[in-house]
């Protein structure tokens, strides 16, 4: 599969794993990982899919997640139904990252792109890690897709960059 471009259909067969939020922020309470059929779910929603190299890593934690937390209302006002963060970390780490950032509901979902499988399939992986990119999918169609290739930059994949393109 090639990189995603505006106008493309979101590819079939894309799944991630995640632990659905329970309302608890207790990091010692673990749920069970569940498959999330992104190809199916994205048919009926407008979604921002954000990939980061790793949960709890400096740029991801200090800039990336905070840009979305600070702009969630603006994204919702632009019709975004879901913001989903993916990384090659497992579903347990991704769940803990969400909780550590005060997310105990479905306002932002945190999912695993195991082995960076999806990211590799679109050419936006960095060895075994997901790259840093954002894709906006509007009812199954890609309307924005861009990656940040400069270390520490979230110009294209941060909330401000995405909002500028909506």
Secondary structure, 3 states (H helix, E strand, C coil): CCCCCCCCECCCCCEEEECCCCCCCCCCCCCCCEEEEHHHHHHHCEEEEEECCCCCCHHHHHHHHHHHHHHHHHHHHCCCCEEEEEECCCHHHHHHHHHHCCCCCCCEEEEECHHHHHHHHCCCEECCEECEEEEEEECCEEEEEEEECCCCCCCCCCHHHHHHHC
